[in-house]
Amino acid sequence: MKTFSPAFSTLVVLTFISLAWARTEGQFRHFFDNWSPMLREILASNCSEPYAELSANPQVGGYGTVACILQYMSEARKAEMAITSVMFGLLPAVLQLIGPRVSDVSTLGLQRPILALLICLGSSSATLENERTGMEISSQSQDKPLWPKRLIRPPLWLQIGISLCEYAIVMTAAANCILQAYQLSFWAVTLVSTITGTFGNTIETFSPLLWVFLALPIHLLGLYALHIAKTPTSQTGAKLGKPTWRSRISGWVIQELTPCAFAKIADTQPAKLKPSYRLLVLNWMIRIGVWVHVIYGTIVLSSILFISLFEALRLMSRFFVGTFACRIVIAFELYGLQVVSREN
């Protein structure tokens, strides 16, 4: 009987923890720096009454406070917010153009689950298929890989350095993505969440955080689909006997910390997705999940208020850089797994 991989269990636990953590209240207490003095002045001078009522009883919702703030903002500021709403609304679809595919994250997750998990958190997007230029290099099995000769069989210290560099990049990207989602949740106001919170009695500060963490269950489904569709040749190690728990843990740690290009044991065989109702259902669940993720992100991010144009450009640039960094790391790993590992 097949057991779940460490990435499968980790992603399940983190998904439910993140959704519970996102239910924290705390809006209107802090704003982004550019507009913070102006918004605080409006709250203190013109909207003190609805804000005091909201502070005393958060269940009334922040819709009245938002309406009051907008009433005393200039038309130029409102036009600026309209521009930022369009920009943020396009962000989920644009991130899909540079984000890693679900299949790529799943392939890496079977080899290095912690690294794949950090890439999920750092890219904040689940992509079905990336755009191609039509001029991609098609490497044959007899061709030598486009890889520096010194990195074919590098010394141990260089392998450790490359692995640490990868973790530093994806951990920074993951921290950047979560931090920005937190700031958008608590330093700004999502009008959609405010409306549903006021009239539907739901929490108003979870939407941007939920958008970031919704990519986790999508990648989780992809990992599970690839897990049950692994080729029989990749399971030949089971015939050698059941390993002890110590050897299993030590082997998993070594595999996690070793870049795929330098792994002594790497599953380079592509998974054969044979026809089955379970894989068919999982495939459609992944597709629908990606569509829902993009639509939800568009609705939520396009309704964000009280952010200046320059703050929006800064936030979007950080999302782009983090996602692109994760894309580079996973491209390096998959090329090493599928091409370079044959030389070793």
Secondary structure, 3 states (H helix, E strand, C coil): CCCCCHHHHHHHHHHHHHHHHCCCCCCCCCCCCCCHHHHHHHHHHCCHHHHHHHHHCHHHCCHHHHHHHHHCCCHHHHHHHHHHHHHHHHHHHHHHHHCCEHHHHHHHHHHCHHHHHHHHHHHCCCECCCCCCCCCCCCCCCCCCCCCHHHCCCCHHHHHHHHHHHHHHHHHHHHHHHHHHHHHHHCCEEHHHHHHHHHHCCCCCCHHHHHHHCHHHHHHHHHHHHHHCCCHHHHHHHHHCCCCHHHHHHHHHHHHHCCHHHCCCCCCCCCCCCCCHHHHHHHHHHHHHHHHHHHHHHHHHCCEECCCHHHHHHHHHHHHHHHHHHHHHHHHHHHHHHCHHHCC
